[in-house]
Amino acid sequence: MRLVWNGDDWVEREFWANKDEKRSDLPSPMIIRDTAGIVSPIDGKFVEGRYARREHMKTHDVREVAPDEFTPRYVNPKRKHLNRD
């Protein structure tokens, strides 16, 4: 049995009314999980989900840093050789 989405519900393919209607090339709907919660380094509050994280960053007037914008500074003597000065 093969199911297809008819816009309202999953139905068996042979009972699908709009068989000739153009379908997406995707084999199934794309489902993206929400991000895991984090503890904010700014105020220590727990922020859970994409929307809450965007609002938290907007409230504190901050943004995420791209990996190519950040160069880590190591202070541990064992890792100081990794600094890119």
C-alpha positions in Angstrom: 0.0 0.0 0.0 1.4 3.4 -1.0 0.1 6.5 0.7 0.1 10.1 -0.8 -0.7 13.4 0.7 -3.8 14.9 -0.9 -3.6 18.3 0.9 -5.8 17.2 3.9 -4.8 13.7 4.8 -2.8 10.6 3.8 -4.8 8.4 1.4 -4.0 5.3 -0.6 -2.7 6.1 -4.0 -5.5 4.5 -6.0 -8.1 6.7 -4.2 -6.1 9.9 -4.7 -8.4 12.2 -6.6 -5.7 14.5 -8.1 -3.4 11.9 -9.7 -2.5 14.2 -12.6 -1.6 17.2 -10.4 2.1 18.0 -10.3 3.9 16.6 -7.3 7.1 17.7 -5.6 10.3 15.9 -6.6 10.9 15.2 -2.9 10.1 11.6 -1.9 8.4 12.8 1.3 7.7 16.0 3.2 10.8 17.6 4.8 10.7 17.5 8.6 13.3 19.5 10.5 13.6 19.0 14.3 13.7 22.0 16.5 17.1 22.9 18.0 18.1 21.7 21.4 17.9 24.2 24.3 20.9 26.2 25.4 21.8 28.2 28.5 22.5 31.7 27.4 26.0 32.9 28.2 24.6 36.5 28.3 22.1 36.2 31.1 22.1 32.5 32.2 18.5 31.8 31.1 17.5 28.6 29.3 16.5 29.3 25.7 14.8 26.4 23.8 13.9 26.4 20.2 14.7 28.4 17.1 12.1 31.2 17.6 13.1 31.7 21.3 16.8 31.8 20.2 16.1 34.4 17.5 14.1 36.5 20.0 16.8 36.2 22.6 19.5 37.4 20.2 17.3 40.2 19.0 16.6 41.3 22.6 20.3 41.4 23.5 21.4 42.9 20.1 23.8 40.0 19.3 24.2 37.7 16.4 25.8 34.3 15.7 29.5 34.4 14.6 30.4 32.5 11.5 33.3 30.1 11.9 35.6 32.1 9.6 35.0 35.2 11.7 36.3 33.7 14.9 39.9 32.7 15.8 40.2 31.0 19.2 42.7 32.3 21.6 44.2 29.6 23.8 45.6 30.5 27.2 46.3 27.0 28.4 50.1 26.5 28.1 49.6 23.0 26.6 47.5 24.5 23.8 49.2 27.9 23.3 51.0 26.6 20.2 47.6 26.4 18.5 47.2 30.2 18.5 47.4 31.8 15.0 49.3 35.0 15.6 
